[in-house]
Amino acid sequence: MKKLIKRILKENEFDWLGDIDSQQALVNLRNNWSELMAQYILGNKEETDEETDEVFMTEVSEAKRTEIGEQLFYFLSAEGFDDVDLVNDKVILTVSSWYDFVELFEDCRDSYSICRGFAKELLNPNEGYFSDIYDTYGDWGDYVWGELNDKNKKIVIEEYVSKFIGYEMTDEDGDDFELTQEIYDEHKNDFDYMGDLIKNNDDLSDIKNDLANAYDYAYNSVISDELVDSATEPILDMFGKGEWTYTNITTPQGELKPITNLEFDITHMFWDFIKTYFTKFENMNDDREVEFQYNSFIETCGLLMYDGVFGDEFNPSYSDYPDDNKVISLFNSDTFQNAF
């Protein structure tokens, strides 16, 4: 990193660089970047008349502003924020999880919008989010047995209902009868008949309940995933596609501890963000010695988004109804296999 900054400094030939080493260059950048930013944004710099000590402003040429802009880009991406670093000429934002973005959501109470409070539930990395929106028990015939494919219905009938041959049953009209082998053989391929039999008889309630729970789990799993996707969508739109990284660190006790982070390449937006901050949020005309209010890039984004000068705070909509095809697919695969 020091070699990179030193090379950039030499190429730009700043008048304060001289022959200092790379470490001193870093020190000068830390001490002078605010004034350099004022020169870049305002297009002028302070000069002092050597004879009269009078301070006056001179114009900074466009070529010089370009040089300063490049210099500031590299310096601020390398040292401007605790959660941003310069890696192989890319500006990388590193967070521990999606939860680090929750303060960018609007603090609202809108129906069917993911406001900050709901975002904290959805993106909590410690507990995770699982919906309990739907309970299908009362709609067993249509939304459980009705969504089970024929292959799985045959499994239920042949492997589980068949165990109740010889038991007293009640038909849909309320009449009692014995489930004989003959009746079973006659109706085992009649899925509507068998569905009603399972639904209306207490002896078969475990089958009914196990299937209902499997459907509920599939439904709520899909909607949970879709809600999380709705919450992360505006994050991806703004910061780009994130990439999970996995590393191990050694604790003082000599044990390996796994560390998981989420990294975003924000090179595409970083400089526009910097320029917006110093043109629309901080007033550089009043005080040329400005700085960022927070050491966190995400928190600083939140300031600008709250003021509406760098996009709006996140407030994505969501639906209570998941993709039916996904629910049916999950129900007939993983959750059905785990039902019994």
C-alpha positions as CSV (number, residue, x, y, z in Angstrom):
1,M,0.0,0.0,0.0
2,K,2.8,2.4,0.9
3,K,4.5,1.7,-2.4
4,L,1.3,2.4,-4.3
5,I,0.7,5.7,-2.6
6,K,4.4,6.7,-3.1
7,R,4.2,5.9,-6.8
8,I,1.0,8.0,-7.2
9,L,2.5,10.8,-5.3
10,K,5.6,10.9,-7.5
11,E,3.5,10.7,-10.6
12,N,1.4,13.7,-9.5
13,E,4.4,15.7,-8.3
14,F,2.7,17.5,-5.4
15,D,4.7,20.6,-4.4
16,W,4.7,19.5,-0.7
17,L,6.1,16.0,-1.4
18,G,9.8,16.8,-2.0
19,D,12.1,13.9,-1.2
20,I,10.3,12.5,1.8
21,D,9.8,8.8,2.1
22,S,6.6,6.9,1.7
23,Q,5.8,6.9,5.5
24,Q,6.2,10.7,5.6
25,A,4.0,10.9,2.5
26,L,1.3,9.1,4.4
27,V,1.6,11.5,7.3
28,N,1.3,14.5,5.0
29,L,-1.7,13.0,3.4
30,R,-3.4,12.5,6.7
31,N,-2.6,16.1,7.7
32,N,-3.5,17.8,4.4
33,W,-6.2,15.8,2.7
34,S,-8.9,18.2,3.9
35,E,-7.2,21.2,2.3
36,L,-6.6,19.2,-0.9
37,M,-10.3,18.3,-0.9
38,A,-11.2,22.0,-0.7
39,Q,-8.9,22.7,-3.6
40,Y,-10.5,20.0,-5.6
41,I,-14.1,20.9,-4.8
42,L,-13.8,24.8,-4.8
43,G,-11.1,25.1,-7.4
44,N,-9.0,27.5,-5.4
45,K,-6.2,27.5,-2.8
46,E,-4.9,29.9,-0.3
47,E,-1.6,31.7,-1.0
48,T,0.4,34.2,1.1
49,D,2.2,37.2,-0.2
50,E,5.8,36.8,1.2
51,E,6.3,40.6,1.5
52,T,3.0,41.6,3.0
53,D,1.8,38.3,4.5
54,E,-1.5,39.0,2.8
55,V,-3.6,35.9,2.2
56,F,-5.3,35.6,-1.1
57,M,-6.9,32.9,-3.2
58,T,-5.6,31.6,-6.5
59,E,-7.3,29.3,-9.0
60,V,-6.4,25.7,-9.2
61,S,-6.1,24.5,-12.8
62,E,-8.3,21.7,-14.1
63,A,-5.2,19.6,-14.7
64,K,-4.1,20.1,-11.1
65,R,-7.6,19.3,-9.8
66,T,-7.5,16.1,-11.8
67,E,-4.2,15.1,-10.1
68,I,-5.6,16.0,-6.7
69,G,-8.7,14.0,-7.3
70,E,-6.8,10.9,-8.2
71,Q,-4.6,11.4,-5.2
72,L,-7.5,11.8,-2.9
73,F,-9.3,8.8,-4.4
74,Y,-6.4,6.5,-3.5
75,F,-5.8,8.0,-0.1
76,L,-9.4,8.1,1.1
77,S,-10.1,4.6,-0.2
78,A,-7.0,3.4,1.7
79,E,-7.4,5.3,5.0
80,G,-10.6,7.3,4.9
81,F,-12.9,4.8,6.6
82,D,-12.5,1.8,9.0
83,D,-14.7,-0.4,6.9
84,V,-13.1,0.4,3.5
85,D,-9.7,-0.5,2.1
86,L,-7.9,-0.4,-1.2
87,V,-7.1,-3.9,-2.5
88,N,-5.4,-4.3,-5.8
89,D,-6.7,-0.9,-7.0
90,K,-10.3,-1.8,-6.0
91,V,-12.2,-0.1,-3.2
92,I,-13.5,-2.9,-1.0
93,L,-16.2,-2.4,1.7
94,T,-16.1,-5.1,4.3
95,V,-18.9,-5.9,6.7
96,S,-19.5,-8.8,9.1
97,S,-23.1,-9.5,7.8
98,W,-26.1,-7.9,6.1
99,Y,-27.1,-6.6,9.5
100,D,-24.5,-3.8,9.2
101,F,-26.7,-2.1,6.6
102,V,-29.9,-1.9,8.8
103,E,-29.4,1.8,9.7
104,L,-29.7,2.6,6.0
105,F,-33.4,1.6,6.1
106,E,-36.0,4.2,6.7
107,D,-37.4,4.4,10.3
108,C,-41.0,4.1,9.3
109,R,-44.2,2.3,10.0
110,D,-45.5,1.6,6.5
111,S,-47.6,-1.5,5.8
112,Y,-45.9,-4.0,3.4
113,S,-42.7,-2.0,3.5
114,I,-39.4,-3.2,5.1
115,C,-38.7,-0.4,7.5
116,R,-35.7,-0.3,9.9
117,G,-37.3,-2.4,12.7
118,F,-38.4,-5.2,10.3
119,A,-35.0,-5.1,8.6
120,K,-33.3,-5.7,12.0
121,E,-35.4,-8.9,12.3
122,L,-34.8,-10.1,8.8
123,L,-31.1,-9.5,8.7
124,N,-30.2,-10.6,12.3
125,P,-27.2,-12.9,11.8
126,N,-27.4,-14.5,15.3
127,E,-31.0,-15.6,15.2
128,G,-31.9,-15.6,11.5
129,Y,-35.4,-15.0,10.4
130,F,-38.2,-17.6,10.0
131,S,-41.7,-16.5,9.3
132,D,-44.7,-18.0,11.1
133,I,-47.2,-16.2,8.9
134,Y,-49.1,-19.2,7.6
135,D,-50.9,-22.1,9.4
136,T,-52.5,-24.4,6.9
137,Y,-54.3,-26.7,9.3
138,G,-57.7,-25.4,8.5
139,D,-57.1,-25.7,4.7
140,W,-55.6,-29.2,4.8
141,G,-57.6,-30.6,1.8
142,D,-56.7,-27.8,-0.6
143,Y,-53.3,-26.6,0.5
144,V,-51.7,-29.7,1.9
145,W,-53.1,-32.8,0.3
146,G,-54.1,-30.8,-2.8
147,E,-50.5,-29.7,-3.4
148,L,-48.9,-33.1,-2.7
149,N,-47.9,-34.7,-6.0
150,D,-49.3,-38.2,-7.0
151,K,-46.0,-39.9,-6.3
152,N,-46.0,-38.7,-2.7
153,K,-49.7,-39.4,-2.2
154,K,-49.0,-43.0,-3.2
155,I,-46.2,-43.2,-0.6
156,V,-48.5,-41.8,2.1
157,I,-51.3,-44.3,1.3
158,E,-49.2,-47.4,0.7
159,E,-46.7,-46.9,3.6
160,Y,-48.8,-45.2,6.2
161,V,-52.6,-45.4,5.6
162,S,-52.2,-49.1,4.9
163,K,-51.2,-49.7,8.5
164,F,-54.7,-48.8,9.6
165,I,-56.5,-51.6,7.7
166,G,-58.9,-53.2,10.1
167,Y,-59.5,-49.9,12.0
168,E,-62.9,-48.3,12.4
169,M,-63.2,-45.2,10.2
170,T,-65.7,-42.5,9.4
171,D,-66.6,-41.4,5.9
172,E,-67.3,-37.9,4.7
173,D,-71.1,-38.4,5.5
174,G,-70.3,-39.3,9.1
175,D,-71.1,-43.0,8.8
176,D,-68.8,-45.5,10.5
177,F,-67.2,-48.4,8.7
178,E,-64.3,-50.8,8.9
179,L,-61.3,-50.1,6.6
180,T,-61.1,-53.6,5.2
181,Q,-58.4,-54.9,2.8
182,E,-61.1,-54.9,0.1
183,I,-62.1,-51.3,0.7
184,Y,-58.4,-50.2,0.9
185,D,-57.6,-52.0,-2.4
186,E,-60.7,-50.5,-4.1
187,H,-59.8,-46.9,-3.1
188,K,-56.0,-46.8,-2.7
189,N,-55.7,-45.1,-6.1
190,D,-58.6,-42.7,-5.5
191,F,-56.6,-39.8,-4.1
192,D,-59.7,-37.7,-3.3
193,Y,-61.2,-40.5,-1.3
194,M,-58.0,-41.2,0.6
195,G,-57.5,-37.5,1.3
196,D,-60.9,-37.2,2.9
197,L,-60.2,-40.4,4.9
198,I,-57.0,-38.9,6.3
199,K,-58.7,-35.6,7.0
200,N,-61.8,-36.9,8.8
201,N,-60.4,-39.6,11.0
202,D,-58.6,-39.1,14.3
203,D,-56.6,-42.4,14.0
204,L,-55.0,-40.8,10.9
205,S,-54.4,-37.4,12.6
206,D,-50.7,-38.0,12.9
207,I,-50.4,-38.3,9.1
208,K,-52.6,-35.3,8.6
209,N,-50.6,-33.2,11.1
210,D,-47.2,-34.3,9.8
211,L,-48.2,-33.3,6.3
212,A,-49.7,-30.0,7.4
213,N,-46.5,-29.2,9.4
214,A,-44.4,-30.1,6.3
215,Y,-46.4,-27.7,4.1
216,D,-46.3,-24.9,6.7
217,Y,-42.6,-25.3,6.9
218,A,-42.2,-25.1,3.1
219,Y,-44.5,-22.1,2.8
220,N,-42.8,-20.2,5.6
221,S,-39.3,-21.1,4.5
222,V,-40.0,-19.7,1.0
223,I,-41.6,-16.5,2.3
224,S,-38.8,-16.1,4.8
225,D,-36.2,-16.3,2.0
226,E,-38.2,-14.0,-0.2
227,L,-38.5,-11.4,2.6
228,V,-34.7,-11.5,3.2
229,D,-34.2,-11.2,-0.6
230,S,-36.5,-8.1,-0.6
231,A,-34.4,-6.6,2.2
232,T,-31.1,-7.2,0.5
233,E,-32.1,-6.1,-2.9
234,P,-31.7,-2.4,-2.4
235,I,-28.3,-3.1,-0.7
236,L,-27.2,-5.0,-3.8
237,D,-28.5,-2.3,-6.1
238,M,-26.5,0.4,-4.3
239,F,-23.3,-1.4,-3.4
240,G,-23.1,-4.2,-5.9
241,K,-22.9,-7.9,-5.5
242,G,-21.3,-9.0,-2.3
243,E,-18.9,-11.9,-1.8
244,W,-18.6,-13.9,1.4
245,T,-15.0,-14.5,2.6
246,Y,-13.9,-17.1,5.1
247,T,-10.7,-16.9,7.1
248,N,-9.2,-18.3,10.3
249,I,-7.4,-16.3,12.9
250,T,-5.4,-17.6,15.8
251,T,-6.6,-16.6,19.3
252,P,-4.1,-15.8,22.1
253,Q,-4.9,-19.3,23.4
254,G,-3.6,-20.7,20.1
255,E,-7.0,-21.8,18.8
256,L,-8.3,-21.2,15.3
257,K,-11.3,-19.0,15.1
258,P,-13.3,-18.8,11.9
259,I,-14.1,-15.3,10.6
260,T,-16.8,-14.7,8.0
261,N,-17.1,-11.3,6.2
262,L,-19.1,-9.9,3.4
263,E,-17.1,-7.8,0.9
264,F,-18.3,-5.4,-1.8
265,D,-16.4,-3.8,-4.6
266,I,-17.6,-0.2,-4.4
267,T,-15.1,1.3,-6.8
268,H,-17.9,2.3,-9.1
269,M,-19.6,4.5,-6.5
270,F,-16.8,5.6,-4.1
271,W,-15.7,8.8,-5.8
272,D,-19.2,10.0,-6.6
273,F,-19.9,9.5,-2.9
274,I,-16.9,11.5,-1.8
275,K,-17.8,14.4,-4.1
276,T,-21.4,14.3,-3.0
277,Y,-20.4,14.4,0.6
278,F,-18.3,17.6,0.2
279,T,-20.6,19.4,-2.3
280,K,-24.0,18.7,-0.9
281,F,-23.5,17.8,2.8
282,E,-20.5,19.6,4.1
283,N,-20.2,23.3,3.4
284,M,-16.6,23.7,2.2
285,N,-16.9,27.5,1.7
286,D,-17.3,28.1,5.5
287,D,-14.5,25.9,6.7
288,R,-11.8,24.3,4.6
289,E,-10.8,22.0,7.5
290,V,-13.6,19.5,7.2
291,E,-13.7,15.8,8.0
292,F,-16.0,12.9,8.0
293,Q,-18.4,12.7,10.9
294,Y,-18.0,9.0,11.2
295,N,-15.2,6.6,10.6
296,S,-17.6,4.1,9.0
297,F,-18.4,4.4,5.3
298,I,-21.9,2.9,5.8
299,E,-22.7,5.3,8.6
300,T,-21.6,8.2,6.4
301,C,-23.8,6.8,3.6
302,G,-26.7,6.9,6.1
303,L,-26.1,10.6,6.7
304,L,-26.4,11.4,3.1
305,M,-29.3,9.1,2.4
306,Y,-31.2,10.6,5.4
307,D,-30.8,14.1,3.8
308,G,-31.7,12.6,0.4
309,V,-28.5,13.8,-1.3
310,F,-27.1,10.3,-2.1
311,G,-30.2,8.3,-2.8
312,D,-33.1,7.7,-0.4
313,E,-33.2,5.5,2.7
314,F,-34.1,1.9,1.9
315,N,-37.8,1.2,2.1
316,P,-38.5,-1.9,-0.1
317,S,-41.9,-3.4,-0.4
318,Y,-42.8,-7.0,0.3
319,S,-45.6,-9.5,-0.2
320,D,-47.2,-11.9,2.3
321,Y,-47.6,-14.4,-0.6
322,P,-44.6,-16.5,-1.6
323,D,-44.0,-18.0,-5.0
324,D,-46.4,-21.0,-5.2
325,N,-44.1,-23.0,-7.5
326,K,-41.3,-22.7,-5.0
327,V,-43.5,-23.7,-2.1
328,I,-44.9,-26.8,-3.9
329,S,-41.4,-27.8,-5.0
330,L,-40.0,-27.6,-1.5
331,F,-43.0,-29.3,0.0
332,N,-42.8,-32.3,-2.3
333,S,-39.0,-32.7,-1.8
334,D,-37.1,-31.8,1.3
335,T,-40.0,-31.1,3.8
336,F,-42.0,-34.2,2.7
337,Q,-39.0,-36.4,3.1
338,N,-38.6,-35.1,6.6
339,A,-42.3,-35.3,7.5
340,F,-42.4,-38.8,8.8
